[in-house]
Amino acid sequence: MKLALKPCRTALRSCATALLGCALWAASARATDPSAEARRHFDKGVWHLTTSDADRFQKAYVEFKAAYADSSYWKILGNLGMVAEALERDGEAIEAYRGYVAGAGKELSAAERARFTADQARLELSSALVVLQTEPDGAWIIDERVRDDGSPIVNRYGPSAGTVELRLRPGRHRIHAELSGYTSETWELEVRPGAQGSHAFELRRADVPCETPASQQQEFDDRLVSSEANPAVRVSGYAALGLGGVGVGLGTWFLMRAFDERREGRTAYDRCVGSGQDQAACALSDEKTRAERSERNRSLLTYGAAGALLVTGTLLLLHAGPESAEPADELGLLPWITPEQLGVTGRF
């Protein structure tokens, strides 16, 4: 019996109101499938998601991580990515979504592939990339983001070895490093979507007094604080909106084709029923019905992707802040659409 994914009642999406189903195991005897220990961790993670515990996502995350560490099976990554996104561990969520789509291959439906790919792109566009390093290695990096309501979201990463790349949500962050017997300064920063930055933590032994200068305590990376220092944020927003507009146009075109196929199919059906002998008309009616269904599915998928792009573009422009006065010809984006191609042209 094959290992399969089945929907269950618990669902989560940290950045949208749409719900994604979680997965349950079915029994399997293939050598390439997860071990009994991996299934136990996975089932326990799914059970945590069915509870109302405040820390259910964190508990499920621990179990899904343990399941994947035991058996690197791609079906685990779907749930791992969703709980990582709920915990704002967006870098891990992106990698999990990418691994889920790549590992599934042809087993994934077109709709599910489009959904996970869109989620991956949304997280990449709406987050900032930060490269951190600790001296010495082996420290844990603690990231704390303060929500608008004042409640904190805390994530721990490590132990460090060389550089650590994190994807951070927009907002106010406080980051520091922890290592037994050492202390570090706290780096405070305001994160903008699409920005990039870096910081090195020089840990000092706790028994050595050290006064950290106020300027170092309040260090900011200009690329993270100011959207004007990183125009890619605004450009990404406009590009997402442009592609979203193109997607709406393409989805409408598919829908119009579906209506045409339906009209031609009805005409063929009338000939088929009226004559009773026109087998060619009957066959044509069936063909047009299948073509109509195919065009409607394409329209729905395209509208879904366009909606995700429009939401992402709007969020990016909102986080980018007010636009500085620049020549009108500095930035220009023009979506275009043909029956076989779509895209955006312009200069920025």
KOLTORFI-385695 format. One record per residue: residue in one letter; chain; x, y, z of N, C-alpha, C in turn. Coordinates in steps of 0.05 Angstrom, whole numbers, padded with zeros to 5 digits. Example, Ala and Ser with C-alpha at 12.3 -4.5 7.8 and 13.67 -1.06 7.14 Angstrom:
! KOLTORFI-385695
A_A_00264_-00114_00156_00246_-00090_00156_00264_-00066_00156
S_A_00257_-00045_00142_00273_-00021_00143_00258_00001_00157
END
This chain:
! KOLTORFI-385695
M_A_00017_-00024_00000_00000_00000_00000_00018_00025_00000
K_A_00011_00044_-00016_00028_00067_-00019_00024_00088_00004
L_A_00044_00103_00009_00043_00125_00027_00028_00148_00014
A_A_00008_00160_00027_-00008_00180_00014_-00013_00204_00032
L_A_-00019_00227_00020_-00027_00250_00035_-00057_00252_00034
K_A_-00070_00257_00057_-00099_00261_00058_-00105_00286_00074
P_A_-00126_00301_00066_-00132_00326_00081_-00143_00320_00108
C_A_-00139_00337_00128_-00151_00335_00154_-00161_00363_00162
R_A_-00174_00365_00185_-00188_00389_00191_-00169_00412_00198
T_A_-00146_00406_00210_-00128_00427_00218_-00115_00439_00194
A_A_-00113_00465_00193_-00101_00479_00170_-00088_00505_00180
L_A_-00068_00515_00165_-00054_00539_00174_-00042_00553_00150
R_A_-00044_00579_00152_-00030_00597_00133_-00024_00622_00149
S_A_00001_00629_00154_00008_00651_00171_00005_00678_00158
C_A_00005_00679_00131_00005_00705_00117_-00019_00709_00100
A_A_-00039_00691_00101_-00063_00694_00085_-00086_00680_00099
T_A_-00110_00685_00090_-00133_00672_00103_-00140_00646_00091
A_A_-00128_00639_00067_-00134_00613_00055_-00122_00591_00072
L_A_-00135_00568_00072_-00126_00546_00088_-00115_00524_00072
L_A_-00093_00512_00082_-00081_00488_00070_-00085_00465_00088
G_A_-00093_00442_00077_-00097_00418_00093_-00070_00406_00102
C_A_-00070_00392_00125_-00046_00378_00133_-00048_00349_00125
A_A_-00027_00334_00131_-00025_00307_00120_-00027_00285_00141
L_A_-00036_00262_00133_-00037_00238_00149_-00024_00216_00134
W_A_-00012_00198_00150_00002_00175_00137_-00018_00153_00131
A_A_-00011_00138_00110_-00024_00112_00106_-00002_00091_00108
A_A_-00009_00067_00114_00012_00046_00118_00027_00041_00093
S_A_00053_00034_00096_00070_00029_00072_00091_00009_00080
A_A_00098_-00007_00060_00118_-00028_00065_00142_-00024_00047
R_A_00143_-00002_00032_00166_00001_00013_00190_00010_00028
A_A_00213_00001_00019_00239_00007_00033_00245_00037_00032
T_A_00235_00050_00011_00241_00078_00008_00223_00096_00024
D_A_00202_00086_00037_00184_00102_00052_00195_00106_00080
P_A_00183_00126_00095_00193_00132_00122_00192_00108_00141
S_A_00209_00109_00161_00210_00088_00181_00187_00090_00200
A_A_00183_00070_00217_00162_00071_00237_00167_00094_00257
E_A_00192_00100_00263_00198_00123_00281_00190_00149_00268
A_A_00195_00152_00242_00188_00177_00228_00157_00180_00227
R_A_00143_00158_00223_00114_00159_00223_00103_00167_00251
R_A_00116_00157_00271_00108_00163_00299_00111_00193_00304
H_A_00134_00205_00296_00138_00233_00299_00118_00249_00283
F_A_00113_00240_00258_00095_00255_00240_00066_00255_00252
D_A_00057_00231_00260_00030_00229_00271_00027_00246_00296
K_A_00049_00248_00312_00048_00264_00336_00046_00294_00329
G_A_00061_00301_00308_00060_00329_00299_00032_00337_00289
V_A_00019_00319_00273_-00008_00324_00264_-00027_00326_00288
W_A_-00023_00309_00308_-00041_00310_00331_-00038_00337_00345
H_A_-00014_00348_00348_-00011_00374_00361_-00027_00395_00346
L_A_-00028_00393_00319_-00042_00413_00303_-00072_00412_00308
T_A_-00082_00389_00318_-00111_00387_00323_-00119_00398_00350
T_A_-00099_00405_00366_-00105_00416_00393_-00109_00446_00392
S_A_-00116_00458_00414_-00119_00487_00416_-00097_00499_00432
D_A_-00075_00484_00437_-00052_00494_00452_-00040_00519_00439
A_A_-00032_00538_00455_-00020_00562_00444_00006_00556_00429
D_A_00021_00535_00438_00046_00528_00426_00044_00504_00408
R_A_00021_00499_00397_00017_00475_00381_00034_00475_00356
F_A_00039_00499_00344_00056_00500_00320_00085_00493_00327
Q_A_00094_00503_00349_00122_00497_00357_00125_00467_00363
K_A_00106_00455_00377_00108_00426_00382_00106_00410_00357
A_A_00088_00418_00338_00086_00404_00313_00112_00407_00297
Y_A_00124_00430_00298_00149_00435_00283_00171_00417_00293
V_A_00173_00413_00319_00194_00395_00331_00190_00367_00321
E_A_00165_00358_00320_00159_00330_00312_00164_00326_00282
F_A_00156_00346_00265_00161_00343_00236_00191_00344_00230
K_A_00206_00361_00245_00235_00362_00241_00247_00335_00248
A_A_00238_00323_00270_00248_00297_00278_00241_00275_00257
A_A_00217_00277_00246_00209_00257_00226_00226_00259_00201
Y_A_00232_00284_00192_00248_00287_00168_00277_00281_00173
A_A_00287_00286_00197_00315_00278_00204_00318_00248_00203
D_A_00297_00234_00211_00299_00204_00211_00296_00193_00183
S_A_00277_00204_00167_00272_00195_00140_00267_00219_00122
S_A_00286_00225_00104_00284_00248_00087_00264_00243_00064
Y_A_00238_00242_00072_00217_00236_00053_00202_00262_00046
W_A_00198_00266_00020_00188_00293_00011_00160_00299_00022
K_A_00144_00280_00027_00117_00286_00036_00116_00299_00064
I_A_00138_00295_00079_00139_00308_00106_00142_00338_00102
L_A_00155_00347_00080_00162_00375_00077_00138_00393_00074
G_A_00116_00383_00064_00092_00400_00061_00083_00411_00088
N_A_00080_00393_00108_00072_00401_00134_00094_00417_00149
L_A_00119_00408_00145_00141_00422_00158_00142_00451_00148
G_A_00138_00455_00122_00138_00483_00112_00116_00500_00123
M_A_00092_00488_00125_00069_00504_00135_00072_00512_00164
V_A_00082_00494_00182_00086_00502_00210_00109_00521_00212
A_A_00130_00518_00196_00153_00537_00196_00143_00564_00189
E_A_00126_00566_00169_00115_00592_00161_00098_00604_00183
A_A_00082_00588_00197_00066_00598_00219_00083_00608_00242
L_A_00108_00597_00245_00126_00606_00266_00144_00629_00257
E_A_00140_00638_00232_00156_00659_00219_00185_00651_00215
R_A_00190_00625_00211_00216_00615_00203_00215_00612_00173
D_A_00214_00636_00159_00207_00636_00131_00229_00624_00113
G_A_00254_00626_00121_00275_00613_00106_00272_00583_00104
E_A_00265_00571_00127_00260_00542_00128_00235_00535_00112
A_A_00214_00552_00114_00190_00547_00099_00194_00547_00069
I_A_00210_00566_00060_00217_00568_00031_00231_00542_00022
E_A_00251_00533_00037_00266_00509_00030_00248_00485_00030
A_A_00230_00484_00050_00212_00460_00052_00193_00460_00029
Y_A_00181_00483_00021_00163_00484_-00002_00178_00476_-00027
R_A_00202_00486_-00030_00218_00479_-00054_00223_00449_-00055
G_A_00231_00438_-00033_00237_00409_-00032_00212_00392_-00036
Y_A_00189_00402_-00026_00164_00387_-00030_00156_00385_-00059
V_A_00158_00408_-00073_00151_00409_-00102_00171_00393_-00118
A_A_00197_00395_-00112_00217_00380_-00127_00215_00350_-00122
G_A_00210_00343_-00097_00209_00314_-00090_00184_00301_-00101
A_A_00162_00316_-00103_00137_00304_-00112_00137_00296_-00141
G_A_00151_00312_-00158_00152_00306_-00186_00124_00306_-00198
K_A_00117_00285_-00213_00091_00283_-00226_00069_00274_-00207
E_A_00075_00268_-00182_00054_00260_-00164_00038_00283_-00154
L_A_00048_00308_-00158_00034_00331_-00148_00015_00342_-00170
S_A_-00009_00349_-00162_-00029_00359_-00181_-00020_00388_-00189
A_A_-00030_00396_-00212_-00022_00423_-00222_-00031_00445_-00203
A_A_-00055_00442_-00191_-00065_00462_-00172_-00048_00463_-00147
E_A_-00041_00440_-00136_-00024_00440_-00112_00004_00450_-00117
R_A_00015_00443_-00140_00041_00453_-00148_00041_00484_-00150
A_A_00020_00494_-00163_00017_00523_-00166_00015_00537_-00139
R_A_00000_00524_-00120_-00004_00536_-00094_00022_00538_-00078
F_A_00037_00515_-00078_00062_00515_-00062_00083_00533_-00075
T_A_00084_00534_-00102_00103_00551_-00115_00096_00581_-00110
A_A_00070_00588_-00110_00062_00615_-00104_00069_00622_-00075
D_A_00065_00604_-00056_00073_00609_-00028_00102_00614_-00025
Q_A_00118_00598_-00039_00147_00602_-00038_00155_00629_-00049
A_A_00144_00637_-00072_00150_00663_-00083_00141_00686_-00065
R_A_00117_00683_-00053_00107_00703_-00035_00126_00708_-00012
L_A_00136_00687_00001_00154_00690_00023_00180_00702_00015
E_A_00190_00695_-00009_00215_00706_-00018_00213_00736_-00023
L_A_00190_00745_-00034_00187_00773_-00041_00181_00790_-00016
S_A_00167_00779_00003_00158_00795_00026_00178_00794_00050
S_A_00199_00779_00048_00218_00777_00071_00245_00790_00063
A_A_00261_00794_00084_00288_00805_00080_00309_00783_00085
L_A_00331_00784_00071_00353_00765_00074_00375_00777_00091
V_A_00381_00764_00114_00401_00774_00132_00422_00752_00136
V_A_00448_00759_00133_00470_00741_00136_00484_00748_00163
L_A_00485_00728_00181_00496_00733_00208_00520_00714_00212
Q_A_00538_00723_00229_00562_00707_00237_00568_00712_00266
T_A_00578_00692_00279_00586_00695_00307_00615_00688_00310
E_A_00628_00701_00328_00656_00695_00335_00659_00693_00365
P_A_00663_00668_00376_00669_00644_00362_00643_00630_00352
D_A_00647_00608_00336_00625_00592_00327_00612_00577_00350
G_A_00589_00564_00344_00576_00548_00364_00555_00562_00380
A_A_00550_00588_00374_00530_00603_00389_00502_00599_00377
W_A_00482_00605_00393_00455_00605_00383_00446_00634_00378
I_A_00433_00638_00355_00423_00664_00348_00394_00666_00354
I_A_00386_00687_00369_00359_00690_00378_00347_00715_00365
D_A_00326_00711_00350_00312_00733_00336_00285_00738_00349
E_A_00280_00763_00356_00255_00770_00369_00242_00792_00353
R_A_00218_00787_00343_00203_00808_00328_00179_00816_00345
V_A_00175_00842_00347_00152_00852_00363_00129_00858_00344
R_A_00106_00845_00349_00083_00849_00333_00071_00877_00338
D_A_00052_00885_00322_00038_00910_00325_00024_00912_00352
D_A_00014_00888_00362_00000_00889_00388_00019_00887_00412
G_A_00045_00887_00406_00065_00887_00428_00074_00860_00436
S_A_00062_00838_00427_00070_00811_00434_00094_00803_00417
P_A_00114_00789_00429_00138_00781_00415_00135_00754_00401
I_A_00150_00750_00380_00154_00724_00367_00184_00718_00368
V_A_00191_00697_00381_00220_00690_00386_00227_00664_00371
N_A_00249_00665_00356_00260_00641_00343_00289_00638_00349
R_A_00298_00614_00353_00326_00607_00359_00337_00591_00335
Y_A_00361_00599_00327_00375_00585_00305_00403_00578_00314
G_A_00412_00554_00306_00439_00546_00313_00441_00516_00319
P_A_00464_00509_00330_00488_00526_00336_00501_00535_00310
S_A_00513_00559_00311_00524_00571_00287_00551_00558_00279
A_A_00555_00557_00253_00581_00548_00242_00586_00563_00216
G_A_00602_00583_00218_00606_00601_00195_00583_00621_00193
T_A_00573_00626_00169_00551_00645_00166_00524_00632_00168
V_A_00505_00646_00178_00477_00637_00181_00459_00656_00165
E_A_00444_00645_00146_00426_00662_00130_00397_00659_00141
L_A_00385_00681_00147_00358_00681_00157_00340_00698_00139
R_A_00315_00689_00137_00294_00705_00124_00277_00717_00146
L_A_00275_00744_00147_00260_00757_00168_00235_00771_00157
R_A_00214_00770_00173_00189_00784_00166_00193_00814_00170
P_A_00178_00830_00155_00179_00859_00159_00171_00867_00187
G_A_00184_00887_00198_00178_00896_00225_00203_00901_00241
R_A_00199_00907_00267_00221_00913_00285_00232_00887_00297
H_A_00259_00883_00294_00272_00859_00304_00294_00866_00324
R_A_00298_00848_00343_00321_00849_00362_00335_00822_00360
I_A_00360_00822_00353_00375_00797_00349_00400_00798_00367
H_A_00406_00776_00380_00431_00773_00395_00440_00744_00394
A_A_00464_00739_00403_00476_00712_00403_00480_00702_00432
E_A_00477_00676_00436_00480_00664_00463_00500_00641_00461
L_A_00519_00641_00479_00538_00619_00482_00547_00619_00511
S_A_00547_00595_00523_00553_00592_00551_00580_00605_00558
G_A_00579_00623_00578_00604_00636_00586_00610_00662_00571
Y_A_00593_00669_00551_00598_00692_00534_00573_00710_00534
T_A_00577_00735_00527_00556_00754_00523_00559_00768_00496
S_A_00537_00778_00486_00539_00792_00460_00521_00817_00461
E_A_00525_00836_00443_00508_00859_00441_00482_00851_00427
T_A_00462_00868_00428_00437_00864_00415_00435_00882_00390
W_A_00429_00870_00368_00426_00885_00343_00396_00890_00338
E_A_00389_00916_00337_00362_00923_00332_00359_00935_00304
L_A_00338_00927_00289_00335_00935_00262_00306_00935_00254
E_A_00300_00952_00234_00273_00953_00222_00275_00940_00195
V_A_00261_00919_00191_00264_00903_00167_00244_00911_00146
R_A_00253_00914_00121_00236_00920_00098_00236_00896_00079
P_A_00213_00891_00065_00212_00869_00046_00233_00872_00024
G_A_00245_00849_00017_00264_00849_-00005_00292_00860_00001
A_A_00296_00870_00026_00322_00882_00033_00342_00860_00040
Q_A_00368_00868_00041_00389_00850_00049_00407_00864_00069
G_A_00419_00849_00087_00437_00860_00106_00455_00839_00119
S_A_00474_00847_00135_00492_00828_00148_00501_00840_00175
H_A_00510_00822_00193_00520_00831_00219_00537_00809_00230
A_A_00558_00817_00245_00576_00798_00258_00575_00803_00288
F_A_00569_00782_00303_00568_00784_00332_00595_00775_00343
E_A_00609_00793_00358_00634_00786_00371_00628_00781_00400
L_A_00626_00755_00407_00620_00748_00435_00644_00752_00453
R_A_00638_00763_00477_00660_00767_00497_00654_00750_00521
R_A_00675_00742_00534_00672_00726_00558_00657_00742_00579
A_A_00639_00728_00593_00622_00742_00612_00637_00754_00636
D_A_00661_00742_00642_00676_00752_00665_00694_00776_00658
V_A_00694_00785_00633_00709_00808_00624_00691_00831_00621
P_A_00693_00852_00638_00675_00875_00636_00679_00889_00609
C_A_00657_00896_00597_00658_00910_00572_00634_00928_00569
E_A_00639_00953_00562_00618_00972_00559_00613_00976_00529
T_A_00589_00969_00521_00583_00971_00492_00575_00999_00486
P_A_00588_01013_00467_00580_01040_00460_00551_01041_00450
A_A_00538_01063_00456_00510_01066_00448_00506_01064_00418
S_A_00526_01075_00404_00524_01074_00375_00525_01046_00364
Q_A_00541_01029_00377_00541_01001_00369_00516_00986_00377
Q_A_00505_00994_00400_00480_00981_00410_00457_00987_00392
Q_A_00457_01011_00379_00435_01019_00361_00442_01017_00332
E_A_00461_00998_00325_00470_00996_00298_00448_00986_00279
F_A_00445_00999_00256_00426_00992_00236_00439_00989_00210
D_A_00429_00971_00194_00438_00968_00167_00420_00985_00149
D_A_00431_01004_00135_00415_01023_00119_00398_01009_00098
R_A_00408_00986_00088_00393_00972_00068_00368_00960_00079
L_A_00368_00955_00106_00344_00944_00119_00326_00966_00129
V_A_00337_00988_00138_00321_01009_00150_00306_01025_00129
S_A_00320_01032_00107_00308_01050_00088_00302_01036_00062
S_A_00277_01038_00053_00270_01026_00028_00283_01041_00005
E_A_00289_01067_00009_00301_01083_-00013_00329_01074_-00018
A_A_00343_01063_00003_00370_01053_-00002_00370_01026_-00017
N_A_00347_01014_-00018_00344_00989_-00033_00320_00990_-00051
P_A_00322_01003_-00074_00299_01007_-00092_00288_00981_-00102
A_A_00301_00959_-00099_00291_00933_-00108_00264_00927_-00094
V_A_00260_00938_-00070_00234_00933_-00056_00211_00944_-00072
R_A_00214_00969_-00080_00192_00982_-00095_00189_00969_-00123
V_A_00212_00964_-00135_00211_00951_-00162_00198_00924_-00161
S_A_00204_00909_-00140_00191_00882_-00137_00161_00885_-00133
G_A_00153_00906_-00118_00124_00910_-00115_00110_00917_-00141
Y_A_00122_00935_-00157_00110_00942_-00182_00110_00918_-00201
A_A_00132_00903_-00201_00133_00879_-00219_00112_00859_-00211
A_A_00108_00854_-00185_00087_00835_-00176_00060_00845_-00184
L_A_00054_00871_-00182_00028_00881_-00190_00025_00879_-00220
G_A_00047_00885_-00235_00045_00882_-00264_00039_00854_-00273
L_A_00054_00835_-00261_00049_00807_-00269_00021_00798_-00260
G_A_00012_00808_-00236_-00015_00802_-00228_-00036_00811_-00247
G_A_-00032_00836_-00258_-00050_00846_-00278_-00050_00830_-00303
V_A_-00026_00821_-00311_-00023_00804_-00334_-00038_00777_-00329
G_A_-00035_00767_-00305_-00049_00742_-00298_-00079_00744_-00299
V_A_-00090_00767_-00290_-00119_00772_-00292_-00127_00772_-00321
G_A_-00112_00786_-00338_-00118_00787_-00366_-00117_00759_-00379
L_A_-00097_00743_-00372_-00094_00717_-00384_-00116_00698_-00374
G_A_-00123_00701_-00348_-00145_00685_-00337_-00172_00691_-00351
T_A_-00176_00717_-00357_-00200_00725_-00371_-00200_00714_-00400
W_A_-00177_00714_-00412_-00175_00703_-00439_-00181_00673_-00440
F_A_-00171_00658_-00420_-00178_00630_-00418_-00208_00626_-00413
L_A_-00220_00643_-00397_-00248_00641_-00391_-00265_00646_-00417
M_A_-00256_00666_-00433_-00270_00672_-00458_-00268_00648_-00477
R_A_-00244_00635_-00477_-00241_00611_-00494_-00260_00589_-00485
A_A_-00263_00587_-00458_-00281_00566_-00447_-00310_00571_-00457
F_A_-00318_00597_-00457_-00345_00604_-00467_-00348_00597_-00496
D_A_-00327_00602_-00512_-00328_00596_-00541_-00331_00565_-00545
E_A_-00315_00550_-00529_-00316_00521_-00532_-00344_00511_-00524
R_A_-00356_00524_-00503_-00383_00515_-00494_-00404_00521_-00516
R_A_-00401_00545_-00528_-00421_00552_-00549_-00419_00533_-00573
E_A_-00394_00526_-00581_-00390_00508_-00603_-00400_00480_-00596
G_A_-00395_00472_-00571_-00404_00446_-00562_-00434_00443_-00562
R_A_-00448_00465_-00554_-00477_00464_-00554_-00488_00462_-00582
T_A_-00475_00476_-00601_-00484_00475_-00629_-00480_00446_-00639
A_A_-00457_00434_-00633_-00453_00406_-00642_-00472_00387_-00629
Y_A_-00478_00392_-00603_-00497_00374_-00589_-00525_00376_-00601
D_A_-00533_00400_-00609_-00560_00403_-00621_-00561_00388_-00648
R_A_-00539_00389_-00663_-00539_00373_-00688_-00539_00343_-00683
C_A_-00525_00336_-00662_-00524_00307_-00655_-00551_00297_-00647
V_A_-00565_00311_-00629_-00591_00303_-00619_-00613_00306_-00641
G_A_-00610_00327_-00657_-00631_00333_-00677_-00631_00312_-00699
S_A_-00608_00304_-00709_-00607_00285_-00732_-00608_00256_-00722
G_A_-00597_00251_-00699_-00596_00224_-00689_-00576_00206_-00703
Q_A_-00565_00215_-00725_-00547_00199_-00741_-00520_00212_-00744
D_A_-00517_00237_-00736_-00492_00252_-00741_-00471_00245_-00720
Q_A_-00457_00223_-00724_-00437_00215_-00704_-00414_00234_-00701
A_A_-00407_00247_-00724_-00386_00267_-00723_-00393_00290_-00704
A_A_-00418_00299_-00705_-00427_00321_-00688_-00427_00312_-00659
C_A_-00434_00287_-00653_-00433_00277_-00625_-00405_00276_-00615
A_A_-00386_00267_-00632_-00358_00266_-00623_-00347_00294_-00619
L_A_-00355_00313_-00636_-00347_00340_-00633_-00358_00353_-00608
S_A_-00382_00346_-00601_-00394_00356_-00576_-00378_00347_-00552
D_A_-00371_00321_-00551_-00355_00311_-00529_-00328_00325_-00528
E_A_-00315_00329_-00551_-00289_00342_-00552_-00291_00371_-00541
K_A_-00312_00385_-00549_-00315_00413_-00540_-00320_00414_-00510
T_A_-00334_00395_-00499_-00339_00394_-00471_-00313_00391_-00455
R_A_-00296_00373_-00465_-00270_00369_-00452_-00253_00394_-00454
A_A_-00254_00407_-00478_-00238_00431_-00482_-00248_00454_-00464
E_A_-00274_00456_-00460_-00285_00476_-00442_-00275_00472_-00413
R_A_-00276_00448_-00404_-00267_00441_-00377_-00237_00448_-00374
S_A_-00221_00442_-00394_-00193_00448_-00392_-00188_00478_-00391
E_A_-00202_00494_-00407_-00198_00523_-00407_-00207_00535_-00381
R_A_-00229_00524_-00369_-00238_00535_-00343_-00217_00529_-00321
N_A_-00205_00505_-00321_-00184_00499_-00302_-00160_00518_-00305
R_A_-00152_00523_-00330_-00130_00542_-00334_-00137_00569_-00324
S_A_-00162_00577_-00328_-00171_00604_-00319_-00169_00606_-00288
L_A_-00179_00585_-00275_-00179_00585_-00245_-00150_00586_-00235
L_A_-00132_00570_-00246_-00104_00570_-00237_-00091_00597_-00241
T_A_-00097_00609_-00265_-00085_00634_-00271_-00095_00656_-00253
Y_A_-00122_00656_-00248_-00133_00676_-00229_-00121_00673_-00201
G_A_-00117_00648_-00192_-00105_00644_-00166_-00077_00655_-00164
A_A_-00060_00649_-00184_-00033_00660_-00184_-00033_00690_-00186
A_A_-00051_00701_-00202_-00053_00731_-00205_-00061_00743_-00178
G_A_-00080_00731_-00164_-00087_00742_-00138_-00064_00742_-00118
A_A_-00048_00721_-00118_-00025_00720_-00099_-00005_00742_-00107
L_A_00000_00746_-00132_00018_00767_-00141_00008_00795_-00134
L_A_-00018_00800_-00138_-00029_00826_-00131_-00027_00832_-00101
V_A_-00033_00811_-00085_-00030_00815_-00056_-00001_00821_-00048
T_A_00017_00805_-00059_00046_00809_-00053_00055_00836_-00062
G_A_00048_00845_-00086_00056_00871_-00095_00046_00893_-00077
T_A_00021_00891_-00069_00009_00911_-00051_00024_00913_-00024
L_A_00030_00889_-00013_00045_00889_00013_00072_00901_00010
L_A_00086_00895_-00012_00113_00906_-00016_00112_00936_-00018
L_A_00093_00947_-00033_00091_00976_-00036_00083_00990_-00010
L_A_00066_00976_00006_00058_00988_00032_00082_00989_00050
H_A_00099_00968_00051_00122_00967_00068_00144_00985_00058
A_A_00144_00992_00032_00166_01008_00021_00164_01037_00030
G_A_00140_01045_00039_00137_01073_00049_00133_01092_00026
P_A_00133_01118_00033_00129_01139_00012_00151_01139_-00008
E_A_00144_01144_-00033_00163_01144_-00055_00177_01171_-00057
S_A_00203_01171_-00060_00217_01196_-00063_00212_01209_-00090
A_A_00217_01235_-00091_00213_01249_-00117_00235_01242_-00136
E_A_00228_01229_-00158_00248_01221_-00178_00237_01228_-00205
P_A_00253_01230_-00226_00244_01235_-00253_00223_01214_-00261
A_A_00204_01224_-00277_00182_01206_-00284_00191_01182_-00301
D_A_00214_01185_-00315_00222_01164_-00332_00242_01145_-00319
E_A_00245_01147_-00292_00264_01129_-00278_00253_01101_-00276
L_A_00227_01099_-00274_00215_01072_-00270_00191_01069_-00288
G_A_00191_01049_-00304_00168_01044_-00321_00163_01015_-00325
L_A_00139_01005_-00319_00132_00977_-00323_00106_00976_-00339
L_A_00106_00959_-00359_00083_00956_-00377_00077_00926_-00381
P_A_00055_00916_-00369_00048_00888_-00374_00038_00884_-00403
W_A_00044_00860_-00414_00035_00854_-00441_00025_00826_-00442
I_A_00007_00820_-00460_-00006_00794_-00462_-00012_00788_-00491
T_A_-00007_00763_-00499_-00014_00753_-00525_-00027_00726_-00521
P_A_-00039_00714_-00542_-00052_00688_-00538_-00033_00666_-00528
E_A_-00006_00670_-00531_00013_00649_-00524_00034_00658_-00504
Q_A_00036_00683_-00497_00057_00693_-00480_00046_00715_-00462
L_A_00060_00719_-00439_00054_00742_-00422_00080_00751_-00409
G_A_00080_00776_-00400_00104_00786_-00386_00102_00815_-00380
V_A_00125_00827_-00371_00126_00855_-00364_00150_00867_-00377
T_A_00147_00890_-00389_00170_00904_-00400_00172_00932_-00387
G_A_00196_00943_-00388_00199_00970_-00376_00228_00974_-00369
R_A_00233_00995_-00354_00260_01001_-00344_00259_01012_-00316
F_A_00279_01004_-00300_00280_01013_-00273_00309_01012_-00264
END
